[in-house]
Amino acid sequence: MWKSTPGSDTKPMTTPNATPAMPTPARPALEPARKEFQSEMAHIGKSVIIRGELSGSEDLYLDGEVEGNISLMEHNLIVGPNGRVRANIIAKDVVVHGKVDGNVQGHDRVELKKSAVLSGDISTQRIVIEDGAFFKGAIDIRKESGKSESKREMAAAASAGAGYSSSSSSGGGGIGQRSLADAKFEPKI
């Protein structure tokens, strides 16, 4: 509190436009991200029924009903909690919250949430089945293909080759290979 001292003409300092210590934002920062997310993923609502073949070149959120085949080769499929699918599914990643009757082929991953009901076979590289999900069928876990597999093969070949060439240079009558430890390096002048 301000006390005046005798003989002083000073007044307390006040600011006419005091701002609050914590400014409140007008809109949360999540809205632009939400619009961006919606534009990248197609959405089929729970009242939509599709009979036939469904394919596309973007991610799909399916909360309706589909009978036939679903093919999203390099894209993701999410079957929402109201989704009812009687179709074979091929997609990059498949996440199931609803009901699926048919085979599921997820190139990278298949995930069954606790509300999922799936009757059919699954073929994928990685699978997640939450506690409470219903699954009836077979699971085929495929090996990862591509760069990671070739790196593993190269590492295994290199370690096997190093073991062979080091034993062959010790007088075992090898095929003339030498390991780096046996090689003589001479500096160039």
N, C-alpha and C positions, 0 to 999 in steps of 0.2 A: 504494500500500500504506500501511497505517496504522502509524505509529510512535508509541510512547508516549514521552512526555517524563518525565524524572524528577520526581516530586512531583505529577503530575497524575492524577486519578482518572477521567478521561474515557474513555469507551469509543467505539468507532466506531459511527456511526449506521447502523442496518440497518432495513429495512422488512420486517415479517413477510410481507406479501403483495405481493411484487414482481410487477408486470405486465410482459409483454413489450413491447418498443418498438413492434412492429407487430402489432396484433391481427388475427387471421385470421377472416374472416367465416364463419359457419356454412354459409350457402348463397349461391351466386352470385346476383347481382341479375337475371340473365337469365331465370329461370324464370317470373316473373309475365308478362313480355313474351311468352314463348313460349306460355303458356296463352291470352293475349289474342289472339295471332296465329292460333292454331288455332281459336278460337271464331269468328273473322271469315271463315274460309275453309273451304269444304266440301272434303272429301278423298275421292277415289275411288282405292282401292288397286289394286295391280298384278294381283290375282287376279280383279277384277270385270270382267264383260263386259256391255255394255249395247247392245241392238239396238233402235233406234227414235229418238224425238226426245228430246233432253235440253235442258231449259231451267231457269233459276233466277234468283233475285233476290239472289244473293251470289256472291262470288269463288269460283273452283273450281280445285283442284289435281287434275289427272287423270293418274293413273299406270297406269290400266287400259286396256281396249279399248272403243271406241265405234264403232258403225256406225249411220249415220243423219244427223241434223242436231243441231248444238249452237247454242243461242241464249241468250246472256247479255248482253242489250242494253246495260246500263249497268254491267257488272261485268267483272272480269278473268278470263282463263283461262290457266293454266299447264299445258302438256302435259309431264309429267315424263319422265325418261330411259327409263322402261319403257312410256310411253304409246304406244298404237297407235290412231290415229284414221282412220277411213274415213268422213268426214263433211264437210259444209260448215259452217264456223264463223263465227258473228257474235258479237263481243264488243267491249268497250271497248279493252282491251289484251290482246294474245295473245303469250305467250312459249312457244316450242317448243324442247324438249330432245329429244323422241322423234321418232316418225314420224307424218306427216300426209299422207293422200291425200284431197284435196278443196280447195275454194276457201276462202280465209281473208279475212274482212272485219274489220279492226280499226279501230274508229272513231277512236282516238287513235294507236295504235302497234302494230306487229308486230315481234317480235324473234326471230331464228333463232339459237340458240346453236350452238356448234361441233359438237355431237352431233346436230343436227337434220337430218331428211330430210323435205323438203316437195315434193310433186308436186301443183301446182295454182296457181291465180292468187291474187295478193294485192292487196287494195284497202285503202289506209290513208293517213293523213296523214304519218306518220313510220315509217321502217323501219330496222332494224339487222340486218345479216347478219354474223355472226362468221366469221372465217377457219376453214375446215374444214366449214362447213355445206353441205349439198347442197340445191339449189333448182332445180326445173324448172317453169317457168310464166312468167306475165307479171305485171308489177307496175304498178298504177295508183296514182299518188300524187295524192291529192285535195288541193285547197286547204283551208286552215283556214277553217272557217265560224264565224260568231258575232261576238263582240266584237272580236277582233283584226283581222278583215277589215274590219269597219265603221270601225274607227279608222283603218286605212290609207286607206280610200276617203275618209274625211272629211279627213284630212291632205292627200291629193292634191288634193281639190277646193278646199280652203282655199288651198293654194299656187298652184293654177291660177287661182283667183278673184282672189287678191291681185295676181298678175301682170297680169291683164286689167284690173282696176279701176285700177291705178296708171298703166297706159298710156292708159286712157280719160280720166282726169282731166287729162292733159296736152294736151288739145285735140284728141283723136282722134275726137270725136263719139260717145262711148260712150253707154251707156244710163242714165247718171245716177248710177252708183255711184262712191263715193270711197273711197280707202284710208284707213287710220288716220293715215298720215303727212300726208295732205292735210286731214284734219278739223281744225276749229278748236274747241278746248275753252275754254269760258269758265267760270270758277268761279262757283258760286252764292253769293250773299251773303245 
